[in-house]
Amino acid sequence: MVELDKMQEKAFVDELMAENDLKGASKKRMIKFLGNKYDWDKHRVQFRLTRALIAERYAALGQ
């Protein structure tokens, strides 16, 4: 399991937030959660993040 220090973790989260044009603490928490779950593998986290954002949008439309 890959362990990142706080600065590396923040850089990883900030990079994905910028690439996906995301804002907000909930999105940061989601990226941190996915990073921990998928060992900070950028491609896996990006894929799962994209899927989560799509599911979130569809859930918002259904209400």
Distance bins in CASP14 RR format, pairs under 12 A and 6 or more apart:
PFRMAT RR
TARGET T0000
AUTHOR 0000-0000-0000
RMODE 2
METHOD distances of the structure
MODEL  1
1 35 0 0 0 0 0 1 0 0 0 0 0
1 36 0 0 0 0 1 0 0 0 0 0 0
1 37 0 0 0 0 0 1 0 0 0 0 0
1 38 0 0 0 0 0 1 0 0 0 0 0
1 39 1 0 1 0 0 0 0 0 0 0 0
1 40 0 0 0 0 1 0 0 0 0 0 0
1 41 0 0 0 0 0 1 0 0 0 0 0
2 8 0 0 0 0 1 0 0 0 0 0 0
2 9 0 0 0 0 0 1 0 0 0 0 0
2 12 0 0 0 0 0 1 0 0 0 0 0
2 35 0 0 0 0 1 0 0 0 0 0 0
2 36 0 0 0 0 1 0 0 0 0 0 0
2 37 0 0 0 0 0 1 0 0 0 0 0
2 38 0 0 0 0 1 0 0 0 0 0 0
2 39 1 0 1 0 0 0 0 0 0 0 0
2 40 1 0 1 0 0 0 0 0 0 0 0
2 41 0 0 0 0 1 0 0 0 0 0 0
2 42 0 0 0 0 0 1 0 0 0 0 0
2 44 0 0 0 0 0 1 0 0 0 0 0
2 45 0 0 0 0 0 1 0 0 0 0 0
3 9 0 0 0 0 1 0 0 0 0 0 0
3 35 0 0 0 0 0 1 0 0 0 0 0
3 36 0 0 0 0 1 0 0 0 0 0 0
3 39 0 0 0 0 1 0 0 0 0 0 0
3 40 0 0 0 0 1 0 0 0 0 0 0
4 10 0 0 0 0 1 0 0 0 0 0 0
4 11 0 0 0 0 1 0 0 0 0 0 0
4 12 1 0 0 1 0 0 0 0 0 0 0
4 13 0 0 0 0 0 1 0 0 0 0 0
4 32 0 0 0 0 0 1 0 0 0 0 0
4 35 0 0 0 0 1 0 0 0 0 0 0
4 36 0 0 0 0 1 0 0 0 0 0 0
4 39 0 0 0 0 1 0 0 0 0 0 0
4 40 1 0 1 0 0 0 0 0 0 0 0
4 41 0 0 0 0 0 1 0 0 0 0 0
4 42 0 0 0 0 0 1 0 0 0 0 0
5 11 0 0 0 0 1 0 0 0 0 0 0
5 12 0 0 0 0 0 1 0 0 0 0 0
5 40 0 0 0 0 0 1 0 0 0 0 0
6 12 0 0 0 0 0 1 0 0 0 0 0
6 13 0 0 0 0 0 1 0 0 0 0 0
6 32 0 0 0 0 0 1 0 0 0 0 0
7 13 0 0 0 0 0 1 0 0 0 0 0
7 14 0 0 0 0 0 1 0 0 0 0 0
8 14 0 0 0 0 0 1 0 0 0 0 0
8 15 0 0 0 0 0 1 0 0 0 0 0
8 32 0 0 0 0 0 1 0 0 0 0 0
8 35 0 0 0 0 0 1 0 0 0 0 0
8 40 0 0 0 0 1 0 0 0 0 0 0
9 15 0 0 0 0 0 1 0 0 0 0 0
9 16 0 0 0 0 0 1 0 0 0 0 0
9 28 0 0 0 0 0 1 0 0 0 0 0
9 31 0 0 0 0 1 0 0 0 0 0 0
9 32 1 0 0 1 0 0 0 0 0 0 0
9 33 0 0 0 0 0 1 0 0 0 0 0
9 35 0 0 0 0 1 0 0 0 0 0 0
9 36 0 0 0 0 1 0 0 0 0 0 0
9 40 1 0 0 1 0 0 0 0 0 0 0
9 45 0 0 0 0 0 1 0 0 0 0 0
10 16 0 0 0 0 0 1 0 0 0 0 0
10 17 0 0 0 0 0 1 0 0 0 0 0
10 28 0 0 0 0 1 0 0 0 0 0 0
10 31 0 0 0 0 0 1 0 0 0 0 0
10 32 0 0 0 0 1 0 0 0 0 0 0
11 17 0 0 0 0 0 1 0 0 0 0 0
11 18 0 0 0 0 0 1 0 0 0 0 0
11 31 0 0 0 0 0 1 0 0 0 0 0
11 40 0 0 0 0 0 1 0 0 0 0 0
11 42 0 0 0 0 0 1 0 0 0 0 0
12 18 0 0 0 0 0 1 0 0 0 0 0
12 19 0 0 0 0 0 1 0 0 0 0 0
12 28 0 0 0 0 0 1 0 0 0 0 0
12 31 1 0 0 1 0 0 0 0 0 0 0
12 32 0 0 0 0 1 0 0 0 0 0 0
12 34 0 0 0 0 0 1 0 0 0 0 0
12 35 1 0 0 1 0 0 0 0 0 0 0
12 36 0 0 0 0 0 1 0 0 0 0 0
12 38 0 0 0 0 0 1 0 0 0 0 0
12 39 0 0 0 0 0 1 0 0 0 0 0
12 40 1 0 0 1 0 0 0 0 0 0 0
12 41 0 0 0 0 0 1 0 0 0 0 0
12 42 1 0 0 1 0 0 0 0 0 0 0
12 45 0 0 0 0 1 0 0 0 0 0 0
12 46 0 0 0 0 0 1 0 0 0 0 0
12 49 0 0 0 0 0 1 0 0 0 0 0
13 19 0 0 0 0 0 1 0 0 0 0 0
13 20 0 0 0 0 0 1 0 0 0 0 0
13 22 0 0 0 0 1 0 0 0 0 0 0
13 24 0 0 0 0 0 1 0 0 0 0 0
13 25 0 0 0 0 0 1 0 0 0 0 0
13 27 0 0 0 0 1 0 0 0 0 0 0
13 28 1 0 1 0 0 0 0 0 0 0 0
13 29 0 0 0 0 1 0 0 0 0 0 0
13 30 0 0 0 0 1 0 0 0 0 0 0
13 31 1 0 1 0 0 0 0 0 0 0 0
13 32 1 0 0 1 0 0 0 0 0 0 0
13 33 0 0 0 0 0 1 0 0 0 0 0
13 34 0 0 0 0 1 0 0 0 0 0 0
13 35 0 0 0 0 1 0 0 0 0 0 0
13 36 0 0 0 0 0 1 0 0 0 0 0
13 40 0 0 0 0 0 1 0 0 0 0 0
13 42 0 0 0 0 0 1 0 0 0 0 0
13 45 0 0 0 0 1 0 0 0 0 0 0
13 49 0 0 0 0 0 1 0 0 0 0 0
14 20 0 0 0 0 0 1 0 0 0 0 0
14 22 0 0 0 0 0 1 0 0 0 0 0
14 23 0 0 0 0 0 1 0 0 0 0 0
14 24 0 0 0 0 0 1 0 0 0 0 0
14 27 0 0 0 0 0 1 0 0 0 0 0
14 28 0 0 0 0 1 0 0 0 0 0 0
14 31 0 0 0 0 1 0 0 0 0 0 0
14 32 0 0 0 0 0 1 0 0 0 0 0
15 22 0 0 0 0 0 1 0 0 0 0 0
15 28 0 0 0 0 0 1 0 0 0 0 0
15 31 0 0 0 0 1 0 0 0 0 0 0
15 40 0 0 0 0 0 1 0 0 0 0 0
15 42 0 0 0 0 1 0 0 0 0 0 0
15 45 0 0 0 0 0 1 0 0 0 0 0
15 46 0 0 0 0 0 1 0 0 0 0 0
15 49 0 0 0 0 0 1 0 0 0 0 0
16 22 1 0 0 1 0 0 0 0 0 0 0
16 27 0 0 0 0 1 0 0 0 0 0 0
16 28 0 0 0 0 1 0 0 0 0 0 0
16 30 0 0 0 0 1 0 0 0 0 0 0
16 31 1 0 1 0 0 0 0 0 0 0 0
16 32 0 0 0 0 0 1 0 0 0 0 0
16 34 0 0 0 0 1 0 0 0 0 0 0
16 35 0 0 0 0 1 0 0 0 0 0 0
16 40 0 0 0 0 0 1 0 0 0 0 0
16 41 0 0 0 0 0 1 0 0 0 0 0
16 42 1 0 0 1 0 0 0 0 0 0 0
16 43 0 0 0 0 0 1 0 0 0 0 0
16 44 0 0 0 0 0 1 0 0 0 0 0
16 45 1 0 0 1 0 0 0 0 0 0 0
16 46 1 0 0 1 0 0 0 0 0 0 0
16 47 0 0 0 0 0 1 0 0 0 0 0
16 48 0 0 0 0 0 1 0 0 0 0 0
16 49 1 0 0 1 0 0 0 0 0 0 0
16 50 0 0 0 0 0 1 0 0 0 0 0
16 52 0 0 0 0 0 1 0 0 0 0 0
16 53 0 0 0 0 0 1 0 0 0 0 0
17 23 1 0 0 1 0 0 0 0 0 0 0
17 24 0 0 0 0 1 0 0 0 0 0 0
17 25 0 0 0 0 0 1 0 0 0 0 0
17 26 0 0 0 0 0 1 0 0 0 0 0
17 27 1 0 0 1 0 0 0 0 0 0 0
17 28 1 0 0 1 0 0 0 0 0 0 0
17 29 0 0 0 0 0 1 0 0 0 0 0
17 30 0 0 0 0 0 1 0 0 0 0 0
17 31 1 0 0 1 0 0 0 0 0 0 0
17 32 0 0 0 0 0 1 0 0 0 0 0
17 45 0 0 0 0 0 1 0 0 0 0 0
17 46 0 0 0 0 0 1 0 0 0 0 0
17 49 0 0 0 0 1 0 0 0 0 0 0
17 53 0 0 0 0 0 1 0 0 0 0 0
18 27 0 0 0 0 0 1 0 0 0 0 0
18 28 0 0 0 0 0 1 0 0 0 0 0
18 31 0 0 0 0 0 1 0 0 0 0 0
19 27 0 0 0 0 0 1 0 0 0 0 0
19 31 0 0 0 0 0 1 0 0 0 0 0
19 42 0 0 0 0 1 0 0 0 0 0 0
19 45 0 0 0 0 0 1 0 0 0 0 0
19 46 1 0 0 1 0 0 0 0 0 0 0
19 49 0 0 0 0 1 0 0 0 0 0 0
19 50 0 0 0 0 0 1 0 0 0 0 0
20 27 0 0 0 0 1 0 0 0 0 0 0
20 28 0 0 0 0 0 1 0 0 0 0 0
20 30 0 0 0 0 0 1 0 0 0 0 0
20 31 0 0 0 0 1 0 0 0 0 0 0
20 42 0 0 0 0 0 1 0 0 0 0 0
20 45 0 0 0 0 0 1 0 0 0 0 0
20 46 0 0 0 0 1 0 0 0 0 0 0
20 47 0 0 0 0 0 1 0 0 0 0 0
20 49 1 0 0 1 0 0 0 0 0 0 0
20 50 1 0 0 1 0 0 0 0 0 0 0
20 52 0 0 0 0 0 1 0 0 0 0 0
20 53 1 0 0 1 0 0 0 0 0 0 0
20 54 0 0 0 0 0 1 0 0 0 0 0
21 27 0 0 0 0 0 1 0 0 0 0 0
21 53 0 0 0 0 0 1 0 0 0 0 0
22 28 0 0 0 0 1 0 0 0 0 0 0
22 29 0 0 0 0 0 1 0 0 0 0 0
22 30 0 0 0 0 1 0 0 0 0 0 0
22 31 0 0 0 0 1 0 0 0 0 0 0
22 46 0 0 0 0 0 1 0 0 0 0 0
22 49 0 0 0 0 1 0 0 0 0 0 0
22 50 0 0 0 0 0 1 0 0 0 0 0
22 52 0 0 0 0 0 1 0 0 0 0 0
22 53 0 0 0 0 1 0 0 0 0 0 0
22 56 0 0 0 0 0 1 0 0 0 0 0
24 30 0 0 0 0 1 0 0 0 0 0 0
24 31 0 0 0 0 0 1 0 0 0 0 0
25 31 0 0 0 0 0 1 0 0 0 0 0
25 32 0 0 0 0 0 1 0 0 0 0 0
26 32 0 0 0 0 0 1 0 0 0 0 0
26 33 0 0 0 0 0 1 0 0 0 0 0
26 52 0 0 0 0 0 1 0 0 0 0 0
26 53 0 0 0 0 0 1 0 0 0 0 0
26 56 0 0 0 0 1 0 0 0 0 0 0
27 33 0 0 0 0 0 1 0 0 0 0 0
27 34 0 0 0 0 0 1 0 0 0 0 0
27 49 0 0 0 0 1 0 0 0 0 0 0
27 52 0 0 0 0 1 0 0 0 0 0 0
27 53 0 0 0 0 1 0 0 0 0 0 0
27 56 0 0 0 0 1 0 0 0 0 0 0
28 34 0 0 0 0 0 1 0 0 0 0 0
28 35 0 0 0 0 0 1 0 0 0 0 0
28 49 0 0 0 0 0 1 0 0 0 0 0
29 35 0 0 0 0 0 1 0 0 0 0 0
29 36 0 0 0 0 0 1 0 0 0 0 0
29 49 0 0 0 0 0 1 0 0 0 0 0
29 52 0 0 0 0 0 1 0 0 0 0 0
30 36 0 0 0 0 0 1 0 0 0 0 0
30 37 0 0 0 0 0 1 0 0 0 0 0
30 45 0 0 0 0 1 0 0 0 0 0 0
30 48 0 0 0 0 1 0 0 0 0 0 0
30 49 1 0 0 1 0 0 0 0 0 0 0
30 50 0 0 0 0 0 1 0 0 0 0 0
30 51 0 0 0 0 0 1 0 0 0 0 0
30 52 1 0 0 1 0 0 0 0 0 0 0
30 53 0 0 0 0 1 0 0 0 0 0 0
30 55 0 0 0 0 0 1 0 0 0 0 0
30 56 0 0 0 0 1 0 0 0 0 0 0
31 37 0 0 0 0 0 1 0 0 0 0 0
31 38 0 0 0 0 0 1 0 0 0 0 0
31 40 0 0 0 0 0 1 0 0 0 0 0
31 42 0 0 0 0 0 1 0 0 0 0 0
31 45 1 0 0 1 0 0 0 0 0 0 0
31 46 0 0 0 0 1 0 0 0 0 0 0
31 48 0 0 0 0 1 0 0 0 0 0 0
31 49 1 0 0 1 0 0 0 0 0 0 0
31 50 0 0 0 0 0 1 0 0 0 0 0
31 52 0 0 0 0 1 0 0 0 0 0 0
31 53 0 0 0 0 0 1 0 0 0 0 0
32 38 0 0 0 0 0 1 0 0 0 0 0
32 40 0 0 0 0 1 0 0 0 0 0 0
32 45 0 0 0 0 1 0 0 0 0 0 0
32 49 0 0 0 0 0 1 0 0 0 0 0
33 40 0 0 0 0 0 1 0 0 0 0 0
33 45 0 0 0 0 1 0 0 0 0 0 0
33 48 0 0 0 0 1 0 0 0 0 0 0
33 49 0 0 0 0 1 0 0 0 0 0 0
33 52 0 0 0 0 1 0 0 0 0 0 0
34 40 0 0 0 0 1 0 0 0 0 0 0
34 41 0 0 0 0 1 0 0 0 0 0 0
34 42 0 0 0 0 0 1 0 0 0 0 0
34 43 0 0 0 0 0 1 0 0 0 0 0
34 44 0 0 0 0 1 0 0 0 0 0 0
34 45 1 0 1 0 0 0 0 0 0 0 0
34 46 0 0 0 0 1 0 0 0 0 0 0
34 47 0 0 0 0 1 0 0 0 0 0 0
34 48 1 0 1 0 0 0 0 0 0 0 0
34 49 1 0 1 0 0 0 0 0 0 0 0
34 50 0 0 0 0 0 1 0 0 0 0 0
34 51 0 0 0 0 1 0 0 0 0 0 0
34 52 1 0 0 1 0 0 0 0 0 0 0
34 53 0 0 0 0 0 1 0 0 0 0 0
35 41 1 0 0 1 0 0 0 0 0 0 0
35 42 0 0 0 0 1 0 0 0 0 0 0
35 43 0 0 0 0 0 1 0 0 0 0 0
35 44 0 0 0 0 1 0 0 0 0 0 0
35 45 1 0 1 0 0 0 0 0 0 0 0
35 46 0 0 0 0 0 1 0 0 0 0 0
35 47 0 0 0 0 0 1 0 0 0 0 0
35 48 0 0 0 0 1 0 0 0 0 0 0
35 49 0 0 0 0 1 0 0 0 0 0 0
35 52 0 0 0 0 0 1 0 0 0 0 0
36 44 0 0 0 0 0 1 0 0 0 0 0
36 45 0 0 0 0 1 0 0 0 0 0 0
36 48 0 0 0 0 0 1 0 0 0 0 0
37 44 0 0 0 0 1 0 0 0 0 0 0
37 45 0 0 0 0 1 0 0 0 0 0 0
37 48 1 0 0 1 0 0 0 0 0 0 0
37 49 0 0 0 0 0 1 0 0 0 0 0
37 52 0 0 0 0 0 1 0 0 0 0 0
38 44 1 0 1 0 0 0 0 0 0 0 0
38 45 1 0 1 0 0 0 0 0 0 0 0
38 46 0 0 0 0 1 0 0 0 0 0 0
38 47 0 0 0 0 1 0 0 0 0 0 0
38 48 1 0 0 1 0 0 0 0 0 0 0
38 49 0 0 0 0 1 0 0 0 0 0 0
38 52 0 0 0 0 0 1 0 0 0 0 0
39 45 0 0 0 0 1 0 0 0 0 0 0
40 46 0 0 0 0 0 1 0 0 0 0 0
41 47 0 0 0 0 1 0 0 0 0 0 0
41 48 0 0 0 0 1 0 0 0 0 0 0
41 49 0 0 0 0 0 1 0 0 0 0 0
42 48 0 0 0 0 0 1 0 0 0 0 0
42 49 0 0 0 0 0 1 0 0 0 0 0
43 49 0 0 0 0 0 1 0 0 0 0 0
43 50 0 0 0 0 0 1 0 0 0 0 0
44 50 0 0 0 0 0 1 0 0 0 0 0
44 51 0 0 0 0 0 1 0 0 0 0 0
45 51 0 0 0 0 0 1 0 0 0 0 0
45 52 0 0 0 0 0 1 0 0 0 0 0
46 52 0 0 0 0 0 1 0 0 0 0 0
46 53 0 0 0 0 0 1 0 0 0 0 0
47 53 0 0 0 0 0 1 0 0 0 0 0
47 54 0 0 0 0 0 1 0 0 0 0 0
48 54 0 0 0 0 0 1 0 0 0 0 0
48 55 0 0 0 0 0 1 0 0 0 0 0
49 55 0 0 0 0 0 1 0 0 0 0 0
49 56 0 0 0 0 0 1 0 0 0 0 0
50 56 0 0 0 0 0 1 0 0 0 0 0
50 57 0 0 0 0 0 1 0 0 0 0 0
51 57 0 0 0 0 0 1 0 0 0 0 0
51 58 0 0 0 0 0 1 0 0 0 0 0
52 58 0 0 0 0 0 1 0 0 0 0 0
52 59 0 0 0 0 0 1 0 0 0 0 0
53 59 0 0 0 0 0 1 0 0 0 0 0
53 60 0 0 0 0 0 1 0 0 0 0 0
54 60 0 0 0 0 0 1 0 0 0 0 0
54 61 0 0 0 0 0 1 0 0 0 0 0
55 61 0 0 0 0 0 1 0 0 0 0 0
55 62 0 0 0 0 0 1 0 0 0 0 0
56 62 0 0 0 0 0 1 0 0 0 0 0
56 63 0 0 0 0 0 1 0 0 0 0 0
57 63 0 0 0 0 0 1 0 0 0 0 0
END
